[in-house]
């Protein structure tokens, strides 16, 4: 991935940030709860899985299978970790937003 | 939670839409969440899981569409390059094809809507009575408790036993007793009104899991006689009587002459009209200290909430053990045990459930016929479009692609039909609700999410069923063959023919099975309603008179009231005779008990023969038209002076005293030390219960003089008034009001209407069944006509050649009709086999229904054969009118 990272969608950012907050324990269920807990809004499971899948395909995430447990009906758990490319994309997105915000505050106060 | 949740099969299927490496982990995540959070039982958890699988699969589908669009914008691939793209292309193509043949589309969609609609409507009924969970928290923990004996599996309990069960069991969180009541409300300056309610023990609302909207439920202190002057109102009654006044607590109501204080109002969620009937209020079920110990009279219904984690099987074992240990302490309990069943089962009885399943099963045949019709239509179209398929195959469309295209078309049609069917089902269900629940506010057959799901499932399945074979045929498109066939003007391949023939045979057979089932059921119902019940149903007007309050605690006062009532009613204009009893013999008599026969060895209490015991007035048998076979009827002298007399029915006389006269013999009631001997003074015809298709739990009937038993709580009056004169109801009300204005008279109606109401649910299902059968017949006839007509069109060229070569009209007629007729007859033969099986099934489901009816069966088979032959004849006759010149020129 030598091309510059593209701008991340809002939900993509939320998912990546949630994974960073979670650290090693990051999997879809926890990520969704983290987003709901921090933002106070509902996140659909479908959106979380789709976004995780998309971010991994873009190379921003890596994932591996963890051990299955009886609670999960013997199904493996897919854990996710943010790759350096993901971190770069997040930084890039934040910087882009910040550039757009810079200098607006005084004017916003007048509105 | 009772165990780990297992994934529903639909969920796996849906998750198949996800990338492969995500499927298992996602399912694991969902299972983990479903197991972690108690979501009201494993069924609820599985439903939740399924709904989430739908959401997730939809999200991935949307993502694919999005991605496909992105790529299309950047790369401009050929059409149909991506999976999603080609599916969209299929859909677009299918929609265009449907639009291009609006006639075909309309017929197909309508046929399916009728077929699926019949099933969806019937599913809604079953859903209401059988599938849907009760609207209380954790409804799978709510169970009814019945006493069992050799005579019945569903007896009520005595107070002594109930309190032992409540105190000594270790499986119920709450165990409660209840009993329906009908108190008289007599507020000052208002006419007396009869209310409906339930008397309940303390934890009743806790057991249901309902909290009061205002105030509270009942406490255990209020289970004691004298401390029970409190009442809890239903939401509906609170709105009606008090206009929803929030300060209603502490107000008083005059019920049965006693003032009671309102202590609570229950939310609408406490009511469930199908389960409890119309409930205005709840009263505490209270007992005197002696009454609490009583084991002699069994009158309490019981239900409870199981402790979390206790299965009904485990509770059943525990309660049976408890019953056995109680039977050792109390000889009265010997031979008895306890039986548990889910509370939801009380929504319907066995006969009702069986008839519902039967109707549901037959509705399936309507759908099968609809499917066969559509498969036929699709086949014809596939044949007609074989060139199109061949061309597409030649241009490089793969087999799978052609098949998918054809299936997409079928699915699109069936989904449209399914959507329309919902509207149809909704109309039917509204009609049923109105017919069934006219007198039960709040009750309805509802179209809920599961009904919607059922319709969707039906649509997809039918789309697959009627689409898969034509799709397969389409996929075998052979360029050369298709083009050659076209040139020859012949129809389609041999396999098409075989298939079409099989479909005709199937359609006829299904229609016959459907008609037989519906015909035998309706005929049986009609015969049952007009079976001679041993008394004359028509020409009787009936009403219930409540007799409540302090004034009537003395039996003598009650007897005096009844006698005066009878005297005054007899002189009403148009009334020929008057009978008073404790119930109408429409569903069975109100009470029964064990008896012993004088001079015979005495069996233990539970094994004594169970006998209906009905208190009746002196002219009861005359007024109802019951034949006296031996001895005499009751006379005014059978009162306090000579109370120990009884009249029995013929079955009882034959069973106890075979080959000899029963008159003068004696039967005994009660335990040995308090034994009362009753002398048989007369024998009457058996009385049947024409309003109930169920088997009565005993066929032995005994009647006692009303004057000797003086039943409390009220009587039923039955007036023999053949012309049912106008103003009779008003006269009745006036008579009662003259005697005592505090007593309510209610449910004034003809006995015939009671009988019809009793069979109402079943006869309504019969009506539905009849409608299904008519629908099935019409669909089958249309199908057969359509196929024959199509064949004629296809073979016009051939017929022309034959006629040019000298074939006569009759030969041509036979050519077409012969094939149709032989197929139909084969269908009839198969259908007779199936119809016989259906008849046997019906017999085992509703044994009381007279369904052995070879005449009806034969007539149906003959009638169907005639109709089917006519459906073949019309197109065949058209074939004979083919002009050879025109036909050959067409070629």
Interface residues (C-beta under 8 A of the other chain):
Chain A: X27 X28 X29 X44 X45 X46 X47 X49 X50 X53 X54 X65 X68 X69 X70 X71 X72 X73 X75 X76 X77 X78
Chain B: X4 X5 X6 X7 X18 X19 X21 X22 X24 X25 X26 X27 X28 X29 X30 X31 X32 X33 X35 X36 X52 X55 X56 X57 X58 X59 X60 X62 X63
